[in-house]
Amino acid sequence: MLLPIGSQDDFGETVTNRNFVFETFRKVSTLRGYQEISTPVVEYANIFTNKHVGMSLQSLMKWFNSEGEIEVLRPDWTTAIARALTKHNKAPEKWAYQGSIFRNNKVGVESRQVGIEIINFPNFHGECECLLMARNFLDELTINHYVIELGHTGIFEYFINQLDLSDEEIKALQIAMHDKRKDKVYQLVARNGTEHIASELVVLIDAFGPFEEVLNDYEIRWGNYPVLLKIVNHIKKLAELLNESGKVPVIVDLGMVKKLPYYSGIIFRGLLEENGSTCFSGGRYDKLYDQFGENKNAVGLGFDVDILAKQLRIVNKPKRICVIASDETLSYAEKIRKDYADFIVEVFYDDEMIDKDNFQKVIYILQKDGEYEVIENEDMYRFN
């Protein structure tokens, strides 16, 4: 039977690399003091489609349950975890998750993620931990060629709060800013506000690049705007810490806009230098807890496991040993695995079935007069 559109089977190295990403993430997050959390794969749709989260119902994998309510396959980890942590204590918490999300507006309906959520930490501390954790994790995967990009939702909001725009117009403006459509941005703002704000937003589209250069320019440009200057200084403090802690380039995009309504401050992502793919993204999302009637500091990020798995070049793979046995020698072949505990050992009956070039060593086990003979590289060893 054929698979539904967007679903696929995976084999061999693809699965191996994904599992390596999962295992490495668990190791790193555990050593950094994170607790593991898991949420059900099935949730109510309204957890994700309300005004605080803003996901489109059409993008979700959904159905009606027996009570007539709409259920969905989990489309977002952060929202699901926020629901799970409702009524939790107010103490600082660090949570790590791993698993799939499902959306039908993606090339594949299922995508795999690992990520972290940091609750009730001081703002700067939590943001630093997110990004330092990301660097730690990518270092463990030996993925080195990427850049970290920083932005802030408060910059765009500062300008649009001075305009009288509908929700639809704000969404259109966000899309135009994301796509760096200067003509569209100017058109949308100029007809609904002032030419001054339209010009500021158009200039903001080009406000990206190495953090020192961009932030120094905007410290001068926004010297008379205390709200914007405070944001610039916050981004600069975070960028300088990252710069001091390693060699990965840090860039800023002051025109970056949020993809989901719940982001409310610093936003960031990791971009692979090879192809520009986003390997992680996240930010501050204090507003997400409003839908649950709670007030919490919250920041987190998620890694795209599928993208990371494609980047892996796993070195130091175990050597492969081929053992040629028979019905009579199969039990002994199993015993000698102990002699090759750090090797991949495969047992075959017929050496004609194998490609010997795929193995570093081929061993033959023979039986004669109740004794076993092991032939390895034309040397013979006798085992009783």
GIHU-V925976 format. One record per residue. RES is the residue in one letter. PHI is phi as a letter, one per 30 degrees, with the letter a starting at -180 (* if undefined). OMEGA is omega in degrees with one decimal (* if undefined). NEAR is the number of other C-alpha atoms within 12 Angstrom. Layout:
res:phi:omega:near
RES:PHI:OMEGA:NEAR
RES:PHI:OMEGA:NEAR
This chain:
res:phi:omega:near
M:*:-179.8:3
L:d:179.3:8
L:d:172.9:10
P:d:178.6:12
I:e:179.6:14
G:j:178.1:18
S:c:179.0:17
Q:a:171.8:15
D:c:178.3:14
D:b:-173.7:12
F:b:165.9:11
G:h:-171.4:10
E:d:179.0:16
T:e:-179.6:23
V:d:179.3:19
T:e:-178.7:21
N:d:176.8:26
R:e:-179.1:34
N:d:177.1:27
F:d:177.1:27
V:d:179.1:40
F:e:-177.0:32
E:d:179.4:22
T:d:178.2:27
F:d:179.9:38
R:d:179.4:29
K:d:-176.3:22
V:d:-177.5:29
S:d:178.1:36
T:d:-178.4:20
L:d:176.2:17
R:c:172.1:22
G:i:178.8:19
Y:d:169.9:26
Q:c:179.7:23
E:d:177.5:26
I:b:177.0:26
S:b:177.7:25
T:c:-179.9:27
P:d:177.8:22
V:d:179.2:24
V:c:-179.5:27
E:b:171.1:32
Y:d:-176.6:29
A:d:-172.9:33
N:d:173.6:26
I:d:-174.0:35
F:c:-174.3:40
T:c:179.5:29
N:d:-174.3:21
K:d:-178.4:19
H:d:-178.4:25
V:c:169.8:35
G:i:176.5:28
M:d:177.9:28
S:d:178.4:22
L:e:-178.7:25
Q:d:-177.9:19
S:d:-173.4:24
L:c:174.2:32
M:d:-164.9:32
K:b:175.3:27
W:a:174.7:19
F:c:175.1:16
N:d:-174.4:14
S:d:178.0:8
E:c:179.4:9
G:i:178.2:10
E:c:-178.5:14
I:d:174.5:23
E:c:-178.3:26
V:b:165.4:33
L:d:-174.1:32
R:e:179.4:38
P:c:-173.7:44
D:a:-178.4:42
W:d:-173.6:41
T:e:179.9:45
T:d:179.6:42
A:d:179.8:33
I:d:176.7:37
A:d:175.9:41
R:d:-177.8:28
A:d:-176.5:21
L:c:176.3:30
T:e:-178.7:21
K:i:174.3:15
H:d:-179.5:19
N:d:-176.8:14
K:c:-179.3:17
A:d:175.3:16
P:d:-178.8:23
E:b:174.6:27
K:b:-176.0:33
W:c:176.8:36
A:b:-179.1:38
Y:b:171.9:36
Q:a:-179.2:37
G:l:-173.5:33
S:c:165.8:31
I:b:-173.2:38
F:b:174.7:29
R:b:-178.3:28
N:c:175.2:26
N:c:176.6:20
K:c:-179.9:18
V:e:172.8:14
G:c:-174.7:21
V:d:179.7:24
E:c:172.5:30
S:b:-174.5:33
R:c:-179.0:33
Q:b:161.1:35
V:b:-178.8:45
G:a:-177.3:45
I:b:173.5:48
E:b:-176.3:45
I:c:-170.7:45
I:c:173.2:38
N:i:169.6:30
F:c:171.0:25
P:e:-170.8:20
N:e:-175.0:27
F:d:179.0:27
H:d:-179.4:25
G:d:179.9:31
E:d:177.4:39
C:d:-179.8:34
E:d:177.8:34
C:e:-172.9:45
L:d:176.1:46
L:d:173.8:31
M:d:179.3:38
A:e:-180.0:42
R:d:178.3:36
N:e:-178.3:26
F:d:-179.2:37
L:d:174.1:35
D:d:179.4:23
E:d:177.6:24
L:d:-174.6:31
T:h:172.0:21
I:c:-170.7:29
N:c:-172.6:28
H:c:178.2:26
Y:a:175.9:30
V:b:174.8:38
I:c:-178.9:42
E:c:-178.5:40
L:c:174.2:47
G:b:-178.8:44
H:a:-177.9:37
T:d:-175.2:35
G:d:-177.8:29
I:d:177.6:38
F:d:-178.5:37
E:d:179.1:29
Y:e:-177.7:22
F:d:-176.0:30
I:d:177.0:31
N:d:176.8:18
Q:c:-177.2:17
L:c:176.9:25
D:c:-176.2:18
L:c:173.7:22
S:d:177.6:15
D:e:-179.5:16
E:d:179.4:12
E:d:176.8:21
I:d:179.0:26
K:d:178.0:23
A:d:179.1:22
L:d:176.7:39
Q:d:179.5:33
I:d:179.6:24
A:d:176.8:26
M:d:179.8:36
H:d:-179.0:26
D:d:179.4:19
K:h:177.1:25
R:c:-176.0:23
K:d:-178.9:27
D:d:-179.0:20
K:d:178.8:25
V:e:-178.4:37
Y:d:-179.2:29
Q:d:-177.8:24
L:d:-174.7:34
V:d:-175.2:35
A:d:-178.0:25
R:d:-179.1:18
N:c:-176.6:23
G:b:-179.7:23
T:b:178.0:20
E:d:179.3:19
H:d:179.8:18
I:d:177.2:28
A:e:-180.0:30
S:d:178.9:23
E:d:-179.0:30
L:d:177.7:40
V:d:177.9:32
V:d:-177.8:24
L:d:178.9:34
I:e:-179.5:33
D:c:-177.0:23
A:d:177.1:31
F:b:-179.4:26
G:k:179.3:26
P:e:-168.5:25
F:d:-177.4:34
E:d:-176.1:26
E:d:-175.9:19
V:d:-175.1:30
L:d:176.8:36
N:d:178.4:22
D:d:-175.4:21
Y:d:170.1:33
E:d:178.2:25
I:d:-176.4:17
R:d:-176.0:19
W:c:-179.0:22
G:e:-179.4:18
N:c:179.0:12
Y:c:-174.0:17
P:e:-178.5:17
V:d:-178.7:19
L:d:179.7:27
L:d:177.4:26
K:d:178.3:22
I:d:178.9:31
V:e:-179.4:38
N:d:177.8:28
H:d:178.1:29
I:d:-178.4:40
K:d:179.2:35
K:d:179.5:24
L:d:-179.7:38
A:d:180.0:38
E:d:176.9:25
L:d:178.8:24
L:d:-179.2:31
N:d:-179.9:24
E:d:-172.8:14
S:c:179.8:19
G:l:-172.9:20
K:c:-178.7:17
V:d:-179.5:31
P:d:176.2:29
V:c:177.0:39
I:b:176.6:33
V:b:172.4:40
D:b:-176.1:41
L:d:176.6:44
G:c:-179.9:40
M:d:178.3:39
V:c:-177.5:39
K:d:178.3:38
K:d:-179.5:23
L:b:-174.8:31
P:e:-171.9:32
Y:d:177.9:35
Y:d:-169.4:37
S:b:180.0:34
G:l:178.6:38
I:e:171.0:46
I:b:-175.5:43
F:a:175.4:44
R:a:175.3:36
G:c:-176.7:41
L:c:178.1:32
L:d:-179.3:27
E:d:-175.2:19
E:d:-174.2:16
N:b:178.6:15
G:i:-179.6:17
S:d:176.3:23
T:d:-178.5:26
C:c:170.5:40
F:a:177.1:38
S:a:179.6:37
G:l:179.7:43
G:l:-179.9:47
R:d:-176.9:45
Y:b:179.8:39
D:e:-175.1:36
K:d:-177.3:27
L:d:-176.6:38
Y:d:177.7:36
D:e:-177.6:25
Q:d:178.8:25
F:c:177.4:24
G:i:-178.5:15
E:b:179.4:21
N:b:-178.2:22
K:b:167.1:32
N:d:-177.4:34
A:b:176.4:46
V:b:-179.4:46
G:a:174.7:51
L:a:177.7:43
G:b:177.7:43
F:c:175.7:44
D:d:-175.5:36
V:d:-177.6:38
D:d:178.2:33
I:d:179.8:29
L:d:-178.2:42
A:d:179.9:32
K:d:-179.0:26
Q:d:-172.0:29
L:d:170.5:28
R:b:-172.4:19
I:d:178.5:21
V:c:179.8:10
N:h:176.2:9
K:d:179.2:12
P:e:175.1:15
K:d:-175.7:19
R:c:179.0:25
I:c:175.2:32
C:c:177.4:36
V:c:177.5:40
I:c:-175.7:34
A:b:178.9:29
S:b:176.8:21
D:e:-174.8:17
E:d:-174.9:19
T:c:-175.9:26
L:d:-179.2:23
S:d:178.5:18
Y:d:176.9:28
A:e:178.9:33
E:d:-179.0:24
K:d:-174.4:18
I:d:171.7:27
R:e:-179.0:22
K:d:178.6:13
D:d:-177.3:14
Y:b:-172.4:21
A:d:-177.6:15
D:c:-179.8:14
F:c:166.5:21
I:d:-177.2:22
V:c:176.6:28
E:c:-178.2:30
V:c:177.2:31
F:b:175.9:26
Y:c:-169.9:22
D:b:-178.7:20
D:d:175.4:21
E:d:-177.0:9
M:d:-171.5:12
I:c:170.8:18
D:c:-173.7:16
K:d:178.7:20
D:d:179.5:12
N:d:-176.3:15
F:b:176.2:21
Q:d:-177.6:21
K:a:175.0:24
V:b:-177.3:31
I:c:176.3:34
Y:c:176.7:33
I:c:179.4:36
L:c:177.2:29
Q:b:179.5:24
K:b:178.5:14
D:h:175.9:9
G:i:178.4:13
E:c:-178.8:16
Y:c:173.1:26
E:c:178.7:26
V:c:-179.7:27
I:c:-176.9:22
E:b:-179.6:20
N:h:176.6:15
E:i:171.4:12
D:c:-178.8:12
M:c:176.8:15
Y:b:-179.2:17
R:c:177.8:16
F:b:177.8:18
N:c:*:12
